[in-house]
């Protein structure tokens, strides 16, 4: 194994890869769940019938 690693160190460097990348299996799942899902979630405001409820106040401030 050491000889193999020494041989690899002596090989010339390749160009930087700038092309597309294909994610398969678990990597595709992780990319989607961590990279896209947070931007697709909708947050709903909690509304109540209680005057002065902090949830109603936050909703009113966010709309203006």
N, C-alpha and C positions, 0 to 999 in steps of 0.2 A: 504494500500500500504506500509506503514512503516513497519508493521509486516512482510509482504512478503519479503521486503528488508533485514530485520534483520535475517530472516530465511535463505535467500540466503547467507548471510555473514558467517553463521555458517557451511555451507556445506563444505565438504573436496574439495580441489583443484583437478582438473583433470590433466592428463598428457598433456604435450605440444603436439599439433597436428602437425605432420610432413607430413601428407599425401597430396594427390592432392586436389586442390580447383577447384570447378566448378563455373564459372561466368555466370550469366544469365541476359538477358535483357539489361538494360542501363549499368550495370557494365561491361558486355562483350564488349559493344561498346566502352566504355571509355578506358578499358584496351587495346583494339586493337588500337584505335586512338592515345592514348598517349604513349603506350609502344612499338608498332611495326611500325607504319606508319613513324615516323621520320627516321628510319633506312632503309626504303624502297624507299624513295624519291631520285630521280636523279636530280642533278644540272647540267644544260647545260651551257657551256661557251658561252658568247655572242661574236661573231666574227664580225668584220667590215672590210670594204675596206679602212678605213682611216689610213694611216701610222701614227704611234705614238699614236694611240688610246689607252687609259688606259686599255680597255677591251682586246685588243690584247696583250699588255705587260703582263697583269696578266695571260693570257693563256700560253704565252711563258714561263714564270717563273714557272708555275705549272707543265709543262711537263718535266722540267729538274730537 
